[in-house]
């Protein structure tokens, strides 16, 4: 028998977050979604089984920290989009600053999760910060600066040093979120299916001993629906 756990999913209100909540609810867990969008507009039956919290300023951690009380795990999906690094020079410069601010606030979320005593923290890092990447643009585009790579690495190191157990996903691109393929080293790689990443994230949130950084192959393995507890 599966033990019912409280899992809080934080993000921008994407399809990935919705799928994680849907899967968790189907397994009998208490699912709470905190996002800018709040409750989805669709009327599918599963929506009624989730606690939806609309938080326009998702960076204001103090405004929803009480939701983390008694949570077993927190799943944080990237708070910025891959295409935030495309556009003209001025826009890109502003988005780089936004990323640094976002990562700073992410550390504040980690502080709140730690204070709440959650056993597990899962970060689905869909923003592509590989050196020389084109940030998910199939047609090619502007590269993210090396300084941003360092910033993300520091954020990962911070999570892995906390008192909770942390798992960090690097799926790069997720099919179903608007991009079907990515370019890497001059060749194409297929994006991971949204359902697979959601299942992997849910499984990692329920398994305290599953820690560290997961790249594509590990995410595919953990996305096997038959292996969820």
N, C-alpha and C positions, 0 to 999 in steps of 0.2 A: 504493500500500500504506500502510495506517495504521500509524504508529509507536506501539508499545505504551508507554503511560505509566502511572505509578503515581498514582492519585487517591485521596485520603483524604476520606471523608465523615463529618462530625462532627455529632451532634445528639442528639435524644431517642429515636431509634428509630422514627420515623414512617414512614408509607407512602411519603412523598415521598423520604426517604433510601433506602428499599429500591428504589424505582423508578430512582433515579439509579444505584445500584449495579448493578441488573439491566441497564440500558441500556449502561453502560460495559463490563460483562463481555461482553455480546453483541457489542460492537465490538472485543473483544480486549484491553481494558485491564486492568491490575492494580488491582482495586478493594478498598479497605480501609474497613470501617465501624467507627467508634468511637461507642458509644452506651450509655445506661443499660440498654437492653434486651438488647444482644448479639445473638446469632443468633436469627432468627425461628423460631417453632415450626412453621411450615408445611414441607412436604417437597418443595416444587417443585424441579426439577433445578437451576435457576440458583443457588439458595442455596449449594450446595456449591462454587460457583466464586468465592465472596467470602470474604475474611478478616474474620471477625467478632470484634471486641474488645469485651467487656463491661466498661464502666467505670461503676460505680454513682455515683461522684462525678465527673461530667463536668466539673466546675469545677476539678478537680485536674489542671492542665495538665502538671505535671512527671511525673505517673504514666503519660502516654502520649506524651510529646514525642518519644521515640525512634522512634515509629511514623512520624513525619513525615520521617525521614531518606530521602533519595533520591526524595521525592515531587515530581511535576511540578506538581500542583495540590491545593488543599484546598478543599472545599466545606463551608461552615458553615451549617446550617439553624438557625433560631431555637431557642433553648434554653428558651423559655417558650411557653405557649399563648395564643391570642387571648382565651380566656375567663378568663384569670388576672386580668383587670381587672373582673370582674363579682362581685357579692356585696355583703355589708354593708360599712360604712365601715371597720371594723377590718381585715377581710380585704383590701380594696382597698389600704389604707395599707401593709400588709405586702407585698403583691404589687408595689407601686411600688418599695419598697426592694429586693425581690428582683430587679426589672428592672435597677436601678442596679448591684447586685452582679454580676448576670449580664453586663452590658455591660462592667464592669471586668474580669471574667475573660475576656471575649471579646478584649479588648485583650492579655491575657496569651497567649491562643491566637495572636493575630496576631504577637506577639513571637516565639513559638516557631516559627511558620511562616517568619518572616523569617530567623531564625537557621538554620533547616534549608535555606534557599536555594531554596524553592519558587518557581516562576516565576509562579504564579497563585493568587489567593484569590477565591473566590466566596461571597458572603453572601446567602442567600435569606431576606430579612427578612419573614416572613409575619405578624409581629405588626404590627397596624395602628396606626400612631402619627400619623395625620392629626389636625389640630386639629378638635375637634368631632365626631370619629367615635364610633361606638358599639362599636368593637372587634370588629366581625364579628357582632354580635348582630342577627338579623333583626327581632326584636320591639322593638328599641331598648334603651338601657341607659345606664350611666354612662360619661361621657367620661373619657378619660385626661387628666391634667394637662398644662398647657403645659410645665412643667419637664421632663416625660418626653419631649416632642417635641424639646426642646433636647438632651437627653441622647443620643437616637438620632442626631440630626444631628451631634453631636460624634463619635460612634462612626463614622459614615460618613466624615466628614472625615479621621479618623485613618487609616482603611484606605486611603483614596485618596492619602494622603501617604507611604505606605510604599514600600520598595524593590521589592516585588513588584507585579505588575499586579493591580488589583482590579476586580471587577464586583459591583455591589450590585443585587439584584432587589427590587422592591416590588410583588409580585403582589396584596397585600392579603388576598384570600381564595382558597383553592384548593379546588375541588370534589374530593371524595374524602377530605378530611380532616375531614369532619363538618359543614361549612357549605356550603350550595348558593348562597346569595345574600348580598349585602351592601347596606346602605343608604347612599347618598351624595347629599347635597343634596336630600333628600326623595324621591329616586327609587331604583329598584333597578338594580344592575349584576350581571351574571352572573359567578359565580366562574370562574376559569381552571381548565381540566382539569388534574388532577395529572400526567398523562402529558406534557402540553405543557410544563409548568413544569420537569419533570424533564429533558426533552430540551433545553430552553433552558439549564438550569444546566450540564448536561454539555457542551454545545457551548461555552459561555462558559469553562468550565474548561480546554478544549483550545485555546482561541484567545487567546494572550497580548495581542493587539492589541485585543481586545474589552474595553473598560474603561469605567468610569463607572457612572452610575445608570440602571437600566432600569425604566421604568414598564410598564403593562399592554400597550400597543401593541408596544413593542420586545420584550417577552417572548413575545408571540404570534408575532411574526416569527421570533425565534430558536428557537421551539419547532417550526418546520417540520422534520419528520423527514428530508426529502429534502435538507436543507442541512448535516446533520452531517458532519464530515470523517471 
